Amino acid sequence: MPRRERRSQRGGALGSPTSPLLHGTGKAEGCLPPAGSSPAPAAGVRVPELRGSREHAQVLAVETVGPYTLLRVARGRLEPGVPGQFFMLEAPGRLLPRPMSVCLAPPGELGFLIDPIGPGTRALCGLAVGDRFGILGPLGNGFRLDVERPLLVGGGIGVAPFPYLSERLGGPPAVLGFRSAWHAEAAALVPNADVVLEPTYVTEAMPAGHDVLACGPEPMLEAVRSLAPHAQLAWEAPMACGYGACYGCAIEIDGELKRLCVEGPVLGAAA
């Protein structure tokens, strides 16, 4: 298996993908581009055609799940996309949107599991029923669903895309790791899940002979990759635009830069 060298800017986690982006300040109305348009890219930067749709979505419910917040919004014209893809959510009062994977996709709704760890994510978690905010998506590449014996492996807020992924795969087994029982309350959203708490690692509980689909912090993904060379891994990185213009989410793999927003966030372990 080729050696993977990986570098990224400091920041939050996209692989969840629910962590904050590069912090912005000030208020910005409509900071996401209208559907079908995008800001002008920097000179010499090739930007792929913007995918996804933009919706001014209405909040239907705000639910507490352990330390996390499950934000449910009206779907409108948005499609949920493939599990592992993400949406850019416009955080009230913040300059930049935040990338979030779909957690739940019941008819007419989209649900996002958010960890309120920064000003942007706290602003999203502070929305009330009836509030409206901008959403753009789905973006990026999600998990391949053509697997014979799927096993979901997640850590912390990395379990965010798993309820929707589990539904699409017919409820496969899952192994989820959390730092505490409080955080592990999120496991109730994922059917057929075995839960481990620190100091036990999810890799200690992974059964062999499965097609692994993983999402979580980088050390966990590296450990999973060493045990399951053909796993699908949702990587983490800061993200600012969501469609390849800023290179804020670029990571280096075998000497080649890959933008997680357009080539990921889900990559093969041996990529």
BELWO-V679681 format. One record per helix or strand of 3 or more residues. SS is the DSSP state (H for helix, E for strand). FROM is the first residue (numbers start at 1). LEN is the number of residues. If there is no record, write none. Layout:
BEGIN
SS_FROM_LEN / SS_FROM_LEN
END
This chain:
BEGIN
E_53_13 / E_68_7 / E_86_4 / E_98_4 / E_109_7 / H_119_7 / E_132_8 / E_150_6 / H_156_4 / H_162_8 / E_173_6 / H_183_7 / E_193_5 / H_202_4 / E_211_5 / H_218_10 / E_232_3 / E_250_4 / E_256_4 / H_260_4 / E_265_4
END
